[in-house]
């Protein structure tokens, strides 16, 4: 009779079965889409801040506003109402679109692109109204005139348009 082996003998491994089928996983979110959503949230904060500060400036500092922009002296309540409503509406829409873009909504992406285009137009119109309302008064007085053109919101809107526009973002948002 043969001596038993000195090492343990294990039975053969069971037959290997194929791996379970790979379930479809969505593609990774493009970095530019994430950057666009972050910029949209920054714009929400800036829009709320500018809307509140403009409302405060036009109510508490009405005399200063009338002195700086005398062409809009009779229009202060209307300017206050329009600018505040526009700032709140754009902030609400941007936050809604930012949340829905992260959920891969193609309609939210298209809405965000349209909103940013409209935002650029509104900001340019606002700057032109302020400039044209200020210019005649200073020309009549013979004083020097400096107009500060704030383009922060315009640049952020252009960046959001550039970040959400590419095909990778469109493919990711199309669920």
C-alpha positions in Angstrom: 0.0 0.0 0.0 1.1 3.5 -0.7 1.8 6.1 1.9 -0.7 9.0 2.0 0.5 12.3 0.6 2.1 14.7 3.1 0.2 17.7 1.8 -3.6 18.2 1.7 -5.3 17.2 -1.6 -8.2 19.3 -2.4 -10.9 18.3 -4.9 -10.9 19.9 -8.3 -12.4 23.4 -8.6 -15.9 23.6 -9.8 -16.3 24.6 -13.4 -16.1 28.4 -13.9 -19.2 30.1 -15.1 -19.2 33.2 -17.3 -19.4 36.5 -15.5 -22.8 38.0 -15.0 -23.9 40.3 -17.9 -22.5 43.8 -17.7 -25.3 46.2 -16.9 -25.3 49.4 -18.9 -23.9 52.3 -17.0 -24.3 55.9 -18.1 -21.2 57.7 -19.3 -19.3 59.9 -17.0 -20.5 63.4 -16.7 -18.2 65.7 -18.7 -16.1 68.1 -16.6 -17.3 71.1 -18.6 -20.9 70.2 -17.8 -20.0 70.2 -14.1 -18.2 73.5 -14.5 -21.2 75.0 -16.2 -23.5 73.9 -13.3 -21.1 75.3 -10.7 -21.0 78.6 -12.6 -24.8 78.6 -12.8 -24.9 78.3 -9.0 -22.4 81.2 -8.7 -24.7 83.2 -10.9 -27.7 82.4 -8.7 -25.8 83.8 -5.7 -24.6 86.9 -7.6 -28.1 87.5 -9.0 -29.8 87.3 -5.6 -27.1 89.6 -4.1 -27.3 92.1 -6.9 -31.1 92.1 -6.8 -31.2 92.7 -3.1 -28.5 95.3 -3.1 -30.2 97.2 -6.0 -33.5 97.1 -4.2 -31.8 98.5 -1.1 -29.9 101.1 -3.1 -33.0 102.3 -4.9 -35.1 102.5 -1.7 -32.7 103.7 0.9 -30.3 105.6 -1.3 -32.8 107.0 -3.8 -31.3 110.5 -3.6 -27.9 109.2 -4.6 -29.3 107.2 -7.4 -31.2 110.2 -8.7 -28.0 112.3 -8.5 -25.9 109.7 -10.3 -28.6 108.7 -12.9 -30.8 111.8 -13.3 -32.4 110.5 -16.4 -34.2 107.7 -14.4 -35.4 110.0 -11.5 -39.1 109.5 -12.3 -38.7 105.8 -13.1 -37.1 104.6 -9.8 -40.1 102.4 -8.7 -40.4 100.8 -12.1 -36.6 100.2 -12.4 -36.7 98.7 -8.9 -39.6 96.4 -9.8 -38.2 95.3 -13.1 -34.7 94.7 -12.0 -35.7 92.9 -8.8 -38.2 90.6 -10.6 -35.7 89.9 -13.4 -32.9 89.0 -10.8 -35.2 86.7 -8.8 -36.7 85.0 -12.0 -33.3 84.4 -13.5 -31.9 83.0 -10.1 -34.9 80.7 -9.8 -34.6 79.4 -13.4 -30.8 79.0 -13.1 -31.2 76.9 -9.9 -33.9 74.8 -11.5 -31.9 74.2 -14.6 -28.7 73.4 -12.6 -30.5 70.7 -10.6 -32.2 69.2 -13.7 -28.9 69.2 -15.8 -27.3 67.1 -13.1 -30.2 64.7 -13.5 -29.3 64.5 -17.3 -32.3 66.5 -18.6 -31.8 67.6 -22.2 -34.6 70.1 -22.0 -33.0 71.8 -19.0 -29.7 72.1 -20.9 -31.6 73.8 -23.8 -33.4 76.0 -21.4 -30.1 77.0 -19.7 -28.6 77.9 -23.1 -31.7 80.0 -23.9 -31.6 81.6 -20.5 -27.9 82.5 -20.7 -28.5 84.1 -24.1 -31.4 86.1 -22.8 -29.3 87.0 -19.7 -26.5 88.5 -22.0 -29.1 90.6 -23.8 -30.8 91.8 -20.6 -27.4 92.7 -19.1 -26.3 94.6 -22.2 -29.7 96.4 -22.3 -29.4 97.3 -18.6 -25.9 98.8 -19.1 -27.0 100.8 -22.1 -30.0 102.2 -20.3 -27.8 103.2 -17.3 -25.3 104.8 -19.7 -27.8 106.7 -21.8 -29.6 107.9 -18.7 -26.4 109.2 -17.1 -24.7 110.8 -20.1 -26.9 113.8 -21.0 -26.9 115.2 -17.4 -23.1 115.1 -17.2 -22.7 116.7 -20.7 -25.0 119.6 -19.6 -23.1 120.2 -16.4 -19.8 120.1 -18.2 -18.4 117.6 -15.8 -16.2 114.6 -16.5 -18.0 111.4 -16.9 -16.9 107.9 -16.0 -19.1 104.9 -16.6 -18.1 101.6 -15.1 -19.2 98.7 -17.3 -19.6 95.6 -15.2 -19.1 92.5 -17.4 -18.9 89.8 -14.7 -22.4 88.4 -15.4 -21.8 88.6 -19.2 -18.6 86.7 -18.9 -20.1 84.0 -16.7 -23.0 83.6 -19.1 -20.7 83.3 -22.0 -18.7 80.6 -20.1 -21.9 78.7 -19.3 -22.8 78.8 -23.0 -19.4 77.6 -24.0 -19.4 74.8 -21.4 -22.9 73.5 -22.1 -22.7 73.9 -25.9 -20.3 71.0 -26.9 -21.6 67.7 -28.2 -20.3 65.8 -25.1 -22.6 67.8 -22.9 -25.5 67.3 -25.2 -24.9 63.5 -25.3 -24.6 63.3 -21.6 -27.8 65.3 -21.0 -29.8 63.3 -23.5 -31.1 60.4 -21.4 
